[in-house]
């Protein structure tokens, strides 16, 4: 009997999450699928493969563990009442997370289920007669490799299973074996991927970008706790090869306006190679804009409930990399990636709704914006009154929303306005709360990163500083909507890491970057732990407990 795996978006909420590593899904026979065309059956099997990506890139899952564990982001116990969460964000930042951390567990669960759904799709699709099946099989295989690549990066394991109907548990690989498996799967998927389906689906360009990233981190994945990583010349050649494929394809281009890459309408932005499709019509719901803003910053005149949540700030350490790079000038006036001024607000001004557009980038000092009283914005006839903001929402009406450089875990450093904030991803103009319809496509691979990966590979293989410098300056010179950052005159690995921070901050690559550059054990604000075992996160205890009936099947990472 022909089998059809029913997996439409409407049914996704009914599928349970679990931490088990026995990857399986329920199989429904065709009698339960009456009325489905082959196209509907094919579409219904590929959709679940991508459906967990928005959940994975939630502010408290992948974003939190990739950023708050680094020098780019810190989340204190705000005002002694908010974001305490039993100390999980403090522990994450200080490199002492527990195996019971709920954000690690949620990330593990999403990845486990995404791998499971990819396996299910790979078994169902060959039985369906539709013209898209060959492409969908390649996408499912490539996405299974991508989810396993994240498992390898975060937890040091990958799961291998090809048939969900087989009762046996997935095979677990680590180290070199795991690296080779992910590589083999991406290479097998690439020939049948398309080039024309947009950044929300895995394309040839997306596979090339993931392969470049995999080869660049291969030294880390082979020997996770090495005192010094060995970057093989042949691996660096592959980074250059796949980067060249992307750059020379002519399909992608660097955005003249840096922040447009992170606008709500960025789905057609040609810098994006592979991204999480978050268009509001597809129920995009990321909270990456809302996460860092003050609770008294209301970006949208149409929605008086849409505000921030006083979440993470950048550390003074990361801020100082900008200051030191451009001193004595203010980085806001030199590098268009640091800050973009969108709204000039004289004291107690009145503006039309269309002119209420928040500044972007790294936000410092006293903040101005829409004034809300008794749940409604103060009006000036048809216009809106803007003024100096105070922490009214937090019941601190005399405390200005004045972002300071200092932020730490002390009482003074944990107040509601401590730390410079980040508004890199545009606050969705359709979001009624900041918690919904976050419709900025979240970049997974974009062209600027490809140039910087190629630059790094050239430095690591042969210390080709001239070629690396040319790639870095190509990225800097491209941001012409505002005066671009000045060209650099020299290049080395330390400068390249700094440049990756400037270009890619808040994009969930900082943790693997710091590990690869040998900086993850360094000291920064509120973090002194230098244990290399913390390069991996602990495997959630519930996952280990769930596999306890098979002794030795899933063992905890060293150091936990």
C-alpha positions in Angstrom: 0.0 0.0 0.0 1.2 3.5 -0.8 2.0 5.4 2.4 1.4 9.1 2.8 2.8 11.0 5.8 0.2 13.7 6.7 2.1 16.8 7.9 0.5 20.1 7.1 1.1 23.4 8.9 -2.4 23.1 10.5 -1.4 19.8 12.2 2.0 20.8 13.5 0.7 22.0 16.8 -0.7 18.6 17.5 2.6 16.9 17.2 4.2 16.4 20.6 7.7 17.4 21.6 10.0 15.1 23.5 13.6 14.8 24.3 13.9 11.2 23.2 16.5 10.4 20.6 14.6 7.6 19.0 13.5 9.6 16.0 10.1 8.5 14.8 6.8 9.9 13.5 3.4 8.4 13.1 2.7 7.0 9.6 -0.8 7.3 8.2 -1.9 5.2 5.3 -3.5 6.6 2.2 -7.0 5.8 3.5 -6.6 8.6 6.0 -5.4 10.9 3.2 -8.4 10.8 0.9 -8.7 13.7 -1.4 -5.0 14.8 -1.3 -3.4 15.3 -4.7 0.2 14.2 -5.1 1.3 17.8 -5.0 -0.5 18.3 -1.7 1.0 15.2 -0.3 4.5 16.3 -1.4 4.0 19.8 0.0 2.6 18.3 3.2 5.8 16.4 3.7 8.3 19.1 3.1 6.5 21.7 5.1 7.3 20.1 8.5 11.0 19.9 7.7 11.1 23.7 7.8 8.3 24.3 10.3 10.5 24.2 13.5 13.0 26.7 12.2 11.1 29.7 13.6 11.0 28.0 17.0 14.6 27.1 16.9 15.5 30.8 16.2 13.4 32.0 19.1 15.0 34.6 21.4 15.2 32.2 24.2 16.5 29.1 22.4 19.2 29.3 19.7 19.7 33.0 20.0 20.1 33.0 23.7 22.6 30.1 23.9 24.7 31.4 21.0 24.8 35.1 22.1 24.4 35.3 25.9 27.2 32.7 26.3 29.6 35.2 24.7 31.0 38.7 25.1 28.3 40.1 22.7 25.3 39.8 25.1 24.5 39.8 28.8 21.1 39.4 30.5 21.1 40.5 34.2 18.3 40.0 36.6 16.5 43.2 35.6 15.5 45.4 38.5 15.5 42.3 40.8 12.2 41.1 39.4 12.6 40.4 35.6 14.6 37.8 33.7 15.7 36.0 36.8 14.5 32.7 35.5 16.3 30.8 38.3 19.6 32.2 37.2 19.7 30.4 33.8 20.9 33.5 31.9 23.5 34.3 34.4 24.8 30.7 34.3 24.8 30.7 30.6 26.9 33.9 30.4 29.3 32.6 33.1 29.7 29.3 31.3 28.2 27.2 34.1 24.9 26.1 32.6 23.2 23.0 34.1 21.9 20.0 32.2 18.4 21.0 33.4 18.5 24.4 31.7 15.1 24.8 30.0 16.5 26.8 27.0 19.0 24.1 26.2 16.3 21.5 26.6 14.0 23.4 24.2 16.7 23.8 21.7 17.5 20.1 21.9 13.8 19.2 21.5 13.3 21.4 18.5 16.5 19.9 16.8 15.5 16.4 17.6 12.0 16.8 16.2 13.3 18.6 13.1 15.7 15.7 12.4 12.8 13.3 13.0 10.5 15.1 10.5 13.3 15.2 8.0 13.7 11.4 8.3 9.9 11.0 7.9 9.9 13.2 4.8 12.8 11.3 3.2 10.8 8.0 3.6 7.5 9.3 2.4 8.5 11.5 -0.6 9.8 8.7 -2.8 6.4 7.1 -2.8 4.7 10.3 -4.2 4.4 11.0 -7.9 5.0 14.7 -8.1 7.4 16.8 -10.1 8.8 18.5 -7.0 9.7 15.2 -5.2 13.3 15.1 -6.3 14.0 18.6 -5.1 12.1 18.0 -1.9 14.1 14.9 -1.1 17.3 16.9 -1.6 15.9 19.7 0.7 14.9 17.2 3.4 18.3 15.5 3.3 20.1 18.8 3.4 18.0 20.1 6.2 18.6 16.9 8.2 22.3 17.6 7.7 21.8 21.2 8.8 19.9 20.2 12.0 22.6 17.7 12.8 25.3 20.3 12.1 23.7 22.4 14.8 23.5 19.4 17.2 27.2 18.8 16.5 28.1 22.5 17.1 26.1 22.8 20.3 26.1 19.4 21.9 28.9 17.5 20.1 26.6 14.7 18.7 24.7 13.9 15.5 21.9 11.3 15.1 21.9 8.9 12.2 18.6 7.2 11.2 17.2 6.5 7.8 14.0 4.7 8.4 11.5 5.8 11.0 9.7 2.5 10.9 12.7 0.6 12.4 12.4 0.4 16.1 16.1 0.6 16.8 17.4 3.9 18.2 19.4 6.3 16.0 23.1 5.8 15.8 25.0 8.5 17.6 28.2 9.9 16.1 30.8 12.3 17.6 34.0 14.0 16.5 35.4 13.1 13.1 32.7 10.6 12.3 30.0 13.2 13.0 31.8 15.8 10.9 32.1 13.4 7.9 28.4 12.4 8.2 27.2 16.0 8.0 29.6 16.7 5.1 28.5 13.6 3.2 24.9 14.5 3.6 25.2 18.1 2.4 27.3 17.0 -0.6 24.7 14.3 -1.5 21.8 16.9 -1.3 23.5 19.7 -3.2 23.2 18.4 -6.8 19.3 18.3 -6.7 18.8 21.6 -4.9 17.4 24.5 -6.9 18.8 28.0 -7.2 15.5 29.9 -7.5 13.3 29.2 -4.5 14.2 32.1 -2.3 16.1 32.3 1.0 13.5 30.5 3.1 14.3 27.1 1.5 17.6 25.3 1.2 19.1 26.1 -2.2 22.4 25.3 -3.8 23.8 28.5 -2.5 22.6 27.7 1.0 24.3 24.3 0.9 27.5 25.9 -0.4 27.4 28.3 2.5 26.8 25.6 5.1 29.6 23.5 3.6 32.0 26.5 3.8 31.0 27.0 7.4 31.4 23.3 8.2 34.9 23.1 6.7 35.9 26.3 8.5 34.9 24.8 11.8 36.1 21.3 11.0 39.2 21.7 13.2 37.0 22.4 16.2 34.6 19.5 15.5 37.4 17.0 15.1 39.2 17.9 18.4 36.8 19.9 20.5 39.1 20.5 23.5 42.4 21.0 21.7 44.8 23.5 23.1 45.3 24.8 19.6 43.2 23.8 16.6 44.7 22.4 13.5 43.2 24.0 10.4 44.0 21.6 7.5 45.0 23.3 4.2 42.5 21.1 2.3 39.7 22.2 4.6 40.6 25.9 4.0 40.7 25.2 0.2 37.1 23.9 0.5 36.0 27.0 2.3 37.4 29.1 -0.5 35.9 26.8 -3.2 32.3 27.0 -1.8 32.6 30.7 -1.1 33.8 31.3 -4.7 30.8 29.4 -5.9 28.4 31.7 -4.1 30.3 34.9 -4.9 30.8 34.0 -8.6 27.2 32.9 -9.1 26.1 36.5 -9.5 22.9 35.6 -7.7 23.6 37.5 -4.5 24.7 41.0 -3.7 25.8 43.0 -0.7 23.1 45.5 0.5 24.1 49.2 0.2 21.9 49.8 3.3 23.3 47.5 6.0 20.1 47.6 8.1 17.8 46.9 5.2 19.2 43.3 5.4 17.3 43.0 8.6 14.1 44.9 7.7 10.6 43.4 7.8 10.5 43.2 4.0 13.9 41.5 3.7 12.5 38.3 2.1 13.7 39.6 -1.3 17.0 41.1 -0.1 19.7 39.7 -2.4 22.2 39.4 0.4 20.3 36.6 2.0 21.4 33.1 0.9 19.6 31.0 3.4 17.2 32.3 6.1 14.3 31.5 8.4 11.2 32.6 6.5 9.3 34.8 8.9 6.9 36.6 6.6 3.8 37.6 8.6 1.5 35.8 6.2 3.3 32.6 7.3 2.8 33.5 10.9 6.3 34.7 11.5 6.8 35.3 15.3 10.4 36.0 16.1 11.0 38.4 19.0 14.5 39.4 18.3 13.6 43.1 18.0 11.4 43.1 21.2 14.0 41.2 23.3 16.5 44.0 23.9 14.3 47.1 23.9 13.1 48.9 27.0 9.6 48.1 28.2 8.9 51.8 27.7 9.9 51.9 24.0 6.8 51.6 21.9 7.8 51.6 18.2 4.4 51.6 16.6 1.7 54.3 16.8 -0.9 51.8 15.7 -0.2 49.4 18.6 0.0 50.8 22.1 0.7 47.3 23.5 3.8 46.7 21.3 6.9 47.3 23.4 10.2 45.9 24.5 11.0 43.6 27.4 14.3 44.9 28.8 16.2 41.8 27.9 19.9 41.5 26.9 22.4 44.3 26.3 25.8 44.2 24.8 28.7 44.0 27.2 31.0 46.9 27.7 33.8 44.7 26.4 32.1 44.3 23.0 31.2 48.0 22.9 34.8 48.9 23.5 35.9 46.9 20.4 34.0 49.5 18.4 35.4 52.5 20.4 39.0 51.3 20.3 38.7 50.6 16.5 37.6 54.2 15.7 39.0 56.4 18.5 38.9 59.3 18.9 35.8 59.3 16.6 32.4 58.0 17.7 31.8 54.7 15.9 28.2 55.9 15.1 29.7 58.5 12.8 32.2 56.2 11.1 30.7 52.8 10.7 27.2 52.5 9.3 26.8 49.1 10.8 27.0 50.4 14.4 24.0 52.8 14.3 21.5 54.3 11.9 19.6 57.5 12.9 16.0 57.4 11.6 14.2 59.9 13.7 15.2 63.4 14.9 13.2 64.2 18.0 13.3 67.7 19.5 12.0 67.9 23.0 8.2 67.4 23.2 7.9 67.2 19.4 4.8 66.1 17.5 5.1 64.0 14.4 2.9 62.1 12.0 2.6 58.4 12.5 4.6 57.6 9.3 7.5 59.5 10.8 7.8 57.4 13.9 10.6 55.2 12.9 13.0 53.9 15.5 16.8 54.3 15.2 18.6 51.0 14.5 21.8 49.3 15.7 23.4 49.9 19.1 21.2 52.3 21.1 22.9 54.5 23.7 22.0 57.2 26.2 18.7 58.8 26.8 15.9 57.4 24.7 13.0 59.3 23.2 9.8 58.1 21.7 6.0 57.7 21.9 4.6 58.7 25.3 1.9 56.4 26.6 -0.5 57.4 29.4 -3.3 55.1 30.7 -2.7 52.7 27.8 -2.9 55.2 25.0 -0.4 57.4 23.2 -0.4 61.1 23.8 -1.7 62.9 20.7 -1.3 66.3 19.1 -4.4 66.3 17.0 -3.8 63.9 14.2 -0.1 63.6 15.2 1.8 61.9 18.1 3.7 63.5 20.9 7.3 62.3 21.3 9.4 63.0 24.3 11.9 61.7 26.9 11.1 58.2 28.1 10.9 57.0 31.7 10.5 53.5 33.1 6.8 53.9 33.6 5.9 50.3 32.6 8.3 49.1 35.3 6.7 51.3 38.0 9.9 53.4 38.0 8.4 56.7 36.6 11.3 58.8 37.8 14.0 56.5 36.3 14.9 57.7 32.7 15.2 55.2 29.9 18.9 56.1 29.7 21.0 53.3 28.4 24.4 53.2 30.0 27.6 51.4 29.1 27.7 49.7 32.5 25.8 46.5 32.8 26.6 43.6 35.1 25.1 41.3 37.7 25.4 43.9 40.6 22.3 45.6 41.8 23.3 48.9 40.1 24.4 47.1 36.9 21.1 45.1 36.7 18.7 48.0 36.7 16.2 48.4 33.8 18.2 50.9 31.8 21.7 49.4 32.2 23.6 48.3 29.1 23.5 49.6 25.5 20.7 47.9 23.6 20.5 46.4 20.1 17.7 47.0 17.6 19.2 45.2 14.6 16.1 43.4 13.4 13.3 45.8 12.5 10.4 45.8 15.0 7.6 44.4 12.8 5.1 47.1 11.7 2.4 44.4 11.9 3.1 43.3 15.5 0.5 44.1 18.1 2.6 43.1 21.0 6.2 42.6 20.0 5.7 39.0 20.8 3.9 38.1 17.5 4.4 38.6 13.7 8.2 39.3 13.9 8.4 39.1 10.1 12.1 39.8 9.5 13.6 36.8 7.8 16.5 35.7 10.1 19.7 35.2 8.2 21.4 31.8 8.5 23.9 32.4 5.7 24.3 35.8 4.0 26.8 37.1 1.5 28.9 39.2 3.8 29.6 36.2 6.0 30.7 34.3 2.9 33.3 37.0 2.1 34.5 36.9 5.7 34.7 33.1 5.8 36.8 33.2 2.6 39.1 35.9 4.1 39.6 33.7 7.2 40.4 30.6 5.2 43.0 32.5 3.2 44.6 33.8 6.4 44.6 30.4 8.0 46.0 28.4 5.1 48.8 30.7 3.8 48.6 33.9 5.7 47.4 35.6 2.5 46.7 38.9 4.2 46.3 40.9 1.0 43.5 38.7 -0.3 41.8 38.6 3.1 42.0 42.4 3.4 40.4 42.7 -0.1 37.5 40.6 1.0 37.0 42.5 4.2 37.2 45.8 2.5 34.7 44.7 -0.2 32.1 44.2 2.6 32.9 47.5 4.3 32.8 49.5 1.0 29.5 48.0 0.0 27.4 49.9 2.6 27.0 53.0 0.5 23.5 54.2 1.6 25.4 56.1 4.3 29.1 56.9 4.1 30.8 53.5 4.3 33.3 52.5 6.9 36.8 53.5 5.9 39.0 50.8 4.3 41.3 48.9 6.5 45.0 48.9 5.7 46.1 45.6 7.2 44.6 42.3 8.2 45.3 39.5 10.6 43.2 37.0 12.6 42.6 39.3 15.5 41.4 42.1 13.2 39.2 39.6 11.3 37.5 38.4 14.5 36.8 42.1 15.3 35.4 42.6 11.8 33.2 39.6 12.1 31.8 41.1 15.3 31.1 44.4 13.6 29.4 42.8 10.6 27.6 39.8 12.2 26.7 40.9 15.8 23.4 39.5 17.1 23.3 36.9 14.3 24.1 33.8 16.4 27.6 33.1 15.1 29.6 34.7 18.0 30.0 31.5 20.1 31.5 29.3 17.3 33.6 32.3 16.2 35.1 32.8 19.7 35.8 29.0 20.0 37.4 28.8 16.6 39.6 31.9 17.3 40.6 30.6 20.7 38.9 33.3 22.6 36.0 31.5 24.3 37.9 30.9 27.5 38.8 34.6 27.7 37.5 36.9 30.5 34.8 39.5 29.9 32.1 41.2 31.9 30.9 38.8 34.7 32.6 35.9 33.0 36.0 34.4 34.2 35.5 30.7 33.5 38.3 29.4 31.3 37.4 25.7 31.2 37.6 24.4 27.6 35.0 21.7 28.4 32.4 24.5 28.2 32.9 24.7 24.5 30.0 22.3 24.4 26.8 22.6 26.2 25.5 19.9 28.5 23.1 17.4 26.9 19.8 17.9 28.6 19.3 15.5 31.5 15.9 14.5 30.4 17.3 13.2 27.1 19.9 11.1 28.9 17.2 9.8 31.3 15.0 9.0 28.4 17.7 6.8 26.9 18.7 5.2 30.1 17.1 1.8 29.1 20.1 1.5 26.7 23.2 1.7 28.8 25.9 3.9 27.3 23.7 5.0 24.4 23.7 8.7 25.3 26.4 9.9 27.7 26.9 13.4 29.1 29.5 15.7 27.7 32.7 16.1 29.7 32.7 18.7 32.4 29.0 18.3 33.3 
